[in-house]
């Protein structure tokens, strides 16, 4: 009885410690950024522009990426999150009865890579994508120093690690608040045109959009895809509903501008 109780207390302690560490680090695990799929021809991209070996600091964690802000505040390094929980994929591939889990992980990554490629190939201006690397690099890239949420330094080899570089975007509504009436009108029109360009599983403006030098841009590129059919007036109405509600409270005179942009 005492022995069982002892092991229970140890297990509980490990569980609490693990949860505490996860909370402190925001769940960041660089093991999850390691390439776990073979290179494919369709994932080839143009050689990245020259990348300065700057330091990067933890910015946030999403469903598909870990994000780090460059020391000059202009660029965001995004590392693909290859899985969420459980053992690393390379280890799973060596274990029995795990084929379905590996298949699900790879299918998920194929979808994310496809969205990233679409953004880099067709929507650079609308997404602020500067560089994308999925397959191992054919050009020597720097090893970057990044700091996680608790300040621990890590080194990321861009030659081996899939990544996205995006221009740092300012928060959407906070930036909109600072613009002049004419700039707001222009931004509304630009946003609607951007929303016509691609589809996404999440168009929430407050979290997935921002401004790159006063131009609206999509921050979350992990679920972007080419529209199968042109966006309808109804589609655009609901995609811009959050903006409409914001304008009604602050700049109701801009509602006609939004309506005109929607068509």
C-alpha positions as a LaTeX table, in Angstrom:
\begin{tabular}{lrrr}
\hline
Residue & $x$ (\AA) & $y$ (\AA) & $z$ (\AA) \\
\hline
Unk1 & 0.00 & 0.00 & 0.00 \\
Unk2 & 2.76 & 2.41 & 1.00 \\
Unk3 & 4.72 & 1.55 & $-2.14$ \\
Unk4 & 1.70 & 2.22 & $-4.37$ \\
Unk5 & 1.12 & 5.52 & $-2.62$ \\
Unk6 & 4.77 & 6.45 & $-3.10$ \\
Unk7 & 4.64 & 5.83 & $-6.86$ \\
Unk8 & 1.35 & 7.71 & $-7.09$ \\
Unk9 & 2.92 & 10.76 & $-5.41$ \\
Unk10 & 5.96 & 10.57 & $-7.73$ \\
Unk11 & 3.73 & 10.33 & $-10.81$ \\
Unk12 & 1.61 & 13.25 & $-9.59$ \\
Unk13 & 4.74 & 15.32 & $-8.94$ \\
Unk14 & 6.06 & 14.63 & $-12.45$ \\
Unk15 & 2.68 & 15.54 & $-13.94$ \\
Unk16 & 2.49 & 18.83 & $-12.03$ \\
Unk17 & 6.12 & 19.65 & $-12.87$ \\
Unk18 & 5.53 & 18.91 & $-16.55$ \\
Unk19 & 2.44 & 21.12 & $-16.61$ \\
Unk20 & 4.33 & 23.91 & $-14.85$ \\
Unk21 & 7.20 & 23.77 & $-17.35$ \\
Unk22 & 4.75 & 23.76 & $-20.25$ \\
Unk23 & 2.99 & 26.83 & $-18.83$ \\
Unk24 & 6.27 & 28.70 & $-18.33$ \\
Unk25 & 7.59 & 27.89 & $-21.81$ \\
Unk26 & 4.22 & 28.23 & $-23.59$ \\
Unk27 & 4.65 & 24.63 & $-24.69$ \\
Unk28 & 7.55 & 25.44 & $-27.02$ \\
Unk29 & 9.52 & 22.33 & $-27.99$ \\
Unk30 & 12.22 & 22.60 & $-30.63$ \\
Unk31 & 12.00 & 18.84 & $-31.12$ \\
Unk32 & 8.66 & 19.52 & $-32.82$ \\
Unk33 & 10.34 & 21.74 & $-35.43$ \\
Unk34 & 12.70 & 19.01 & $-36.68$ \\
Unk35 & 12.06 & 17.82 & $-40.24$ \\
Unk36 & 10.14 & 14.55 & $-40.15$ \\
Unk37 & 9.31 & 14.02 & $-43.84$ \\
Unk38 & 11.46 & 13.35 & $-46.89$ \\
Unk39 & 12.06 & 16.20 & $-49.36$ \\
Unk40 & 9.66 & 16.44 & $-52.29$ \\
Unk41 & 10.00 & 18.14 & $-55.64$ \\
Unk42 & 6.73 & 20.05 & $-55.20$ \\
Unk43 & 8.13 & 21.60 & $-52.02$ \\
Unk44 & 11.08 & 23.20 & $-53.78$ \\
Unk45 & 11.17 & 26.98 & $-53.47$ \\
Unk46 & 13.33 & 29.75 & $-54.82$ \\
Unk47 & 16.55 & 30.26 & $-52.87$ \\
Unk48 & 15.81 & 32.54 & $-49.91$ \\
Unk49 & 17.03 & 36.09 & $-50.01$ \\
Unk50 & 20.13 & 36.85 & $-47.96$ \\
Unk51 & 19.19 & 36.27 & $-44.33$ \\
Unk52 & 20.97 & 38.30 & $-41.69$ \\
Unk53 & 22.15 & 36.17 & $-38.74$ \\
Unk54 & 20.21 & 38.25 & $-36.22$ \\
Unk55 & 18.97 & 37.08 & $-32.84$ \\
Unk56 & 15.30 & 36.26 & $-32.49$ \\
Unk57 & 13.09 & 36.36 & $-29.39$ \\
Unk58 & 9.96 & 34.33 & $-28.71$ \\
Unk59 & 6.80 & 36.05 & $-29.95$ \\
Unk60 & 4.06 & 33.45 & $-29.72$ \\
Unk61 & 2.78 & 29.97 & $-30.49$ \\
Unk62 & $-0.06$ & 29.06 & $-32.82$ \\
Unk63 & $-1.58$ & 25.87 & $-34.17$ \\
Unk64 & 0.93 & 25.52 & $-37.02$ \\
Unk65 & 3.97 & 27.59 & $-35.98$ \\
Unk66 & 6.25 & 28.89 & $-33.26$ \\
Unk67 & 7.01 & 32.56 & $-33.96$ \\
Unk68 & 10.12 & 34.60 & $-33.06$ \\
Unk69 & 10.71 & 38.33 & $-33.58$ \\
Unk70 & 14.01 & 39.61 & $-34.97$ \\
Unk71 & 16.09 & 41.92 & $-32.79$ \\
Unk72 & 15.45 & 44.85 & $-35.17$ \\
Unk73 & 11.69 & 44.24 & $-34.97$ \\
Unk74 & 11.16 & 43.97 & $-38.73$ \\
Unk75 & 10.92 & 40.22 & $-39.33$ \\
Unk76 & 9.20 & 37.19 & $-37.82$ \\
Unk77 & 10.77 & 33.74 & $-38.03$ \\
Unk78 & 8.17 & 30.98 & $-38.04$ \\
Unk79 & 9.13 & 27.37 & $-37.38$ \\
Unk80 & 6.66 & 24.71 & $-38.44$ \\
Unk81 & 5.12 & 22.74 & $-35.58$ \\
Unk82 & 5.23 & 19.19 & $-36.97$ \\
Unk83 & 3.10 & 17.65 & $-34.24$ \\
Unk84 & 1.37 & 18.58 & $-30.98$ \\
Unk85 & 1.60 & 15.75 & $-28.47$ \\
Unk86 & 3.24 & 12.35 & $-28.18$ \\
Unk87 & 6.63 & 11.00 & $-29.23$ \\
Unk88 & 8.55 & 12.56 & $-32.17$ \\
Unk89 & 7.44 & 11.31 & $-35.58$ \\
Unk90 & 10.82 & 9.69 & $-36.45$ \\
Unk91 & 10.50 & 7.59 & $-33.28$ \\
Unk92 & 6.88 & 6.70 & $-34.04$ \\
Unk93 & 7.92 & 5.38 & $-37.45$ \\
Unk94 & 10.07 & 2.78 & $-35.69$ \\
Unk95 & 7.32 & 1.61 & $-33.35$ \\
Unk96 & 4.60 & $-0.93$ & $-34.15$ \\
Unk97 & 0.93 & 0.00 & $-34.56$ \\
Unk98 & 1.63 & 3.72 & $-35.13$ \\
Unk99 & 1.14 & 3.94 & $-38.90$ \\
Unk100 & $-2.22$ & 5.72 & $-38.60$ \\
Unk101 & $-0.77$ & 8.38 & $-36.27$ \\
Unk102 & 2.20 & 8.98 & $-38.58$ \\
Unk103 & $-0.12$ & 9.18 & $-41.58$ \\
Unk104 & $-2.35$ & 11.74 & $-39.85$ \\
Unk105 & 0.66 & 13.87 & $-38.88$ \\
Unk106 & 2.08 & 13.79 & $-42.40$ \\
Unk107 & $-1.28$ & 14.61 & $-43.96$ \\
Unk108 & $-1.57$ & 17.61 & $-41.64$ \\
Unk109 & 1.91 & 18.83 & $-42.58$ \\
Unk110 & 1.20 & 18.37 & $-46.29$ \\
Unk111 & $-1.77$ & 20.71 & $-45.92$ \\
Unk112 & 0.24 & 23.33 & $-44.00$ \\
Unk113 & 3.14 & 23.16 & $-46.49$ \\
Unk114 & 0.69 & 23.55 & $-49.37$ \\
Unk115 & $-0.75$ & 26.70 & $-47.77$ \\
Unk116 & 2.71 & 28.13 & $-47.12$ \\
Unk117 & 3.74 & 27.46 & $-50.74$ \\
Unk118 & 0.58 & 29.16 & $-52.00$ \\
Unk119 & 1.34 & 32.20 & $-49.83$ \\
Unk120 & 4.95 & 32.41 & $-51.01$ \\
Unk121 & 4.09 & 31.86 & $-54.68$ \\
Unk122 & 0.90 & 33.89 & $-55.11$ \\
Unk123 & 0.35 & 36.13 & $-52.08$ \\
Unk124 & 3.70 & 37.55 & $-50.98$ \\
Unk125 & 2.39 & 41.11 & $-50.84$ \\
Unk126 & $-0.82$ & 40.08 & $-49.06$ \\
Unk127 & 1.01 & 37.93 & $-46.49$ \\
Unk128 & 4.37 & 39.66 & $-46.11$ \\
Unk129 & 6.24 & 36.41 & $-46.79$ \\
Unk130 & 9.93 & 37.14 & $-47.35$ \\
Unk131 & 11.26 & 33.58 & $-47.56$ \\
Unk132 & 10.05 & 30.00 & $-47.35$ \\
Unk133 & 12.17 & 26.86 & $-46.99$ \\
Unk134 & 10.66 & 23.38 & $-46.71$ \\
Unk135 & 13.19 & 21.02 & $-48.29$ \\
Unk136 & 16.81 & 21.06 & $-47.07$ \\
Unk137 & 18.53 & 24.19 & $-48.37$ \\
Unk138 & 20.75 & 24.04 & $-51.45$ \\
Unk139 & 22.28 & 27.34 & $-50.42$ \\
Unk140 & 24.24 & 27.91 & $-47.22$ \\
Unk141 & 21.98 & 29.63 & $-44.71$ \\
Unk142 & 22.88 & 30.94 & $-41.25$ \\
Unk143 & 22.35 & 29.25 & $-37.92$ \\
Unk144 & 20.15 & 31.61 & $-35.92$ \\
Unk145 & 20.13 & 32.17 & $-32.19$ \\
Unk146 & 16.60 & 32.26 & $-30.78$ \\
Unk147 & 15.40 & 32.78 & $-27.22$ \\
Unk148 & 12.35 & 30.98 & $-25.90$ \\
Unk149 & 9.75 & 32.44 & $-23.55$ \\
Unk150 & 11.89 & 31.98 & $-20.43$ \\
Unk151 & 15.03 & 33.38 & $-22.07$ \\
Unk152 & 16.86 & 30.14 & $-22.82$ \\
Unk153 & 18.95 & 30.42 & $-26.00$ \\
Unk154 & 18.66 & 27.84 & $-28.76$ \\
Unk155 & 20.33 & 27.53 & $-32.16$ \\
Unk156 & 18.26 & 26.85 & $-35.26$ \\
Unk157 & 20.01 & 25.58 & $-38.38$ \\
Unk158 & 18.01 & 27.02 & $-41.28$ \\
Unk159 & 19.72 & 24.62 & $-43.67$ \\
Unk160 & 17.91 & 21.70 & $-42.06$ \\
Unk161 & 14.85 & 23.27 & $-40.43$ \\
Unk162 & 11.71 & 24.17 & $-42.45$ \\
Unk163 & 10.84 & 27.82 & $-41.85$ \\
Unk164 & 8.98 & 30.92 & $-43.00$ \\
Unk165 & 10.21 & 34.50 & $-42.76$ \\
Unk166 & 7.51 & 37.17 & $-42.72$ \\
Unk167 & 7.57 & 40.90 & $-42.36$ \\
Unk168 & 6.46 & 41.84 & $-38.86$ \\
Unk169 & 2.87 & 43.08 & $-38.94$ \\
Unk170 & 1.39 & 45.62 & $-36.54$ \\
Unk171 & $-1.92$ & 44.65 & $-34.83$ \\
Unk172 & $-4.88$ & 45.22 & $-37.14$ \\
Unk173 & $-7.34$ & 47.29 & $-35.13$ \\
Unk174 & $-4.74$ & 49.13 & $-33.06$ \\
Unk175 & $-3.07$ & 50.29 & $-36.28$ \\
Unk176 & $-6.38$ & 51.17 & $-37.92$ \\
Unk177 & $-7.04$ & 53.47 & $-34.96$ \\
Unk178 & $-3.93$ & 55.53 & $-35.79$ \\
Unk179 & $-4.75$ & 56.11 & $-39.47$ \\
Unk180 & $-6.29$ & 59.21 & $-41.00$ \\
Unk181 & $-9.82$ & 58.98 & $-42.50$ \\
Unk182 & $-8.40$ & 58.73 & $-46.02$ \\
Unk183 & $-5.94$ & 56.04 & $-44.95$ \\
Unk184 & $-8.73$ & 54.08 & $-43.26$ \\
Unk185 & $-10.80$ & 54.21 & $-46.44$ \\
Unk186 & $-7.83$ & 53.00 & $-48.46$ \\
Unk187 & $-7.11$ & 50.21 & $-45.97$ \\
Unk188 & $-10.73$ & 49.03 & $-46.12$ \\
Unk189 & $-10.59$ & 48.72 & $-49.90$ \\
Unk190 & $-7.21$ & 46.96 & $-49.75$ \\
Unk191 & $-8.46$ & 44.50 & $-47.13$ \\
Unk192 & $-11.52$ & 43.52 & $-49.16$ \\
Unk193 & $-9.36$ & 42.98 & $-52.25$ \\
Unk194 & $-7.04$ & 40.80 & $-50.17$ \\
Unk195 & $-9.97$ & 38.73 & $-48.89$ \\
Unk196 & $-11.02$ & 38.16 & $-52.50$ \\
Unk197 & $-7.57$ & 36.75 & $-53.29$ \\
Unk198 & $-7.60$ & 33.63 & $-51.10$ \\
Unk199 & $-9.67$ & 31.53 & $-48.76$ \\
Unk200 & $-8.81$ & 30.49 & $-45.22$ \\
Unk201 & $-10.24$ & 28.44 & $-42.40$ \\
Unk202 & $-9.86$ & 31.42 & $-40.06$ \\
Unk203 & $-10.37$ & 35.01 & $-41.21$ \\
Unk204 & $-10.64$ & 36.58 & $-37.75$ \\
Unk205 & $-9.18$ & 40.04 & $-38.32$ \\
Unk206 & $-8.14$ & 40.75 & $-34.73$ \\
Unk207 & $-5.75$ & 37.79 & $-34.55$ \\
Unk208 & $-4.94$ & 36.72 & $-38.10$ \\
Unk209 & $-4.46$ & 40.06 & $-39.85$ \\
Unk210 & $-2.24$ & 43.07 & $-39.34$ \\
Unk211 & $-0.60$ & 45.94 & $-41.19$ \\
Unk212 & 2.72 & 45.85 & $-42.99$ \\
Unk213 & 3.64 & 49.49 & $-43.58$ \\
Unk214 & $-0.03$ & 50.57 & $-43.49$ \\
Unk215 & $-1.08$ & 47.83 & $-45.93$ \\
Unk216 & $-3.40$ & 45.07 & $-44.58$ \\
Unk217 & $-1.79$ & 41.63 & $-44.64$ \\
Unk218 & $-2.61$ & 38.11 & $-43.48$ \\
Unk219 & $-0.46$ & 36.93 & $-40.57$ \\
Unk220 & $-1.67$ & 33.34 & $-40.40$ \\
Unk221 & $-0.60$ & 31.55 & $-43.59$ \\
Unk222 & $-1.04$ & 28.01 & $-42.34$ \\
Unk223 & $-4.52$ & 27.54 & $-43.80$ \\
Unk224 & $-4.56$ & 29.81 & $-46.87$ \\
Unk225 & $-5.67$ & 28.37 & $-50.18$ \\
Unk226 & $-6.73$ & 29.51 & $-53.62$ \\
Unk227 & $-10.43$ & 30.24 & $-53.93$ \\
Unk228 & $-12.29$ & 27.63 & $-55.93$ \\
Unk229 & $-15.06$ & 30.14 & $-56.62$ \\
Unk230 & $-14.96$ & 33.96 & $-56.45$ \\
Unk231 & $-15.97$ & 35.40 & $-53.08$ \\
Unk232 & $-19.62$ & 36.38 & $-53.04$ \\
Unk233 & $-21.04$ & 39.55 & $-51.53$ \\
Unk234 & $-22.38$ & 37.40 & $-48.69$ \\
Unk235 & $-18.93$ & 35.86 & $-48.11$ \\
Unk236 & $-17.28$ & 39.27 & $-47.92$ \\
Unk237 & $-19.97$ & 40.61 & $-45.60$ \\
Unk238 & $-19.31$ & 37.92 & $-43.00$ \\
Unk239 & $-15.53$ & 38.03 & $-43.50$ \\
Unk240 & $-15.57$ & 41.76 & $-42.69$ \\
Unk241 & $-18.24$ & 41.62 & $-39.97$ \\
Unk242 & $-15.69$ & 42.23 & $-37.22$ \\
Unk243 & $-14.46$ & 45.31 & $-39.09$ \\
Unk244 & $-18.04$ & 46.52 & $-39.61$ \\
Unk245 & $-18.76$ & 46.27 & $-35.89$ \\
Unk246 & $-15.56$ & 48.18 & $-35.12$ \\
Unk247 & $-16.42$ & 50.91 & $-37.62$ \\
Unk248 & $-19.96$ & 51.26 & $-36.26$ \\
Unk249 & $-18.52$ & 52.13 & $-32.85$ \\
Unk250 & $-15.70$ & 54.43 & $-33.99$ \\
Unk251 & $-16.04$ & 55.54 & $-37.60$ \\
Unk252 & $-19.64$ & 55.00 & $-38.79$ \\
Unk253 & $-18.96$ & 57.39 & $-41.67$ \\
Unk254 & $-16.69$ & 54.70 & $-43.15$ \\
Unk255 & $-19.47$ & 52.08 & $-43.40$ \\
Unk256 & $-20.42$ & 53.22 & $-46.95$ \\
Unk257 & $-16.76$ & 52.73 & $-47.95$ \\
Unk258 & $-16.91$ & 49.14 & $-46.71$ \\
Unk259 & $-20.23$ & 48.51 & $-48.47$ \\
Unk260 & $-18.87$ & 49.91 & $-51.73$ \\
Unk261 & $-15.75$ & 47.73 & $-51.50$ \\
Unk262 & $-17.87$ & 44.63 & $-50.92$ \\
Unk263 & $-20.01$ & 45.53 & $-53.92$ \\
\hline
\end{tabular}
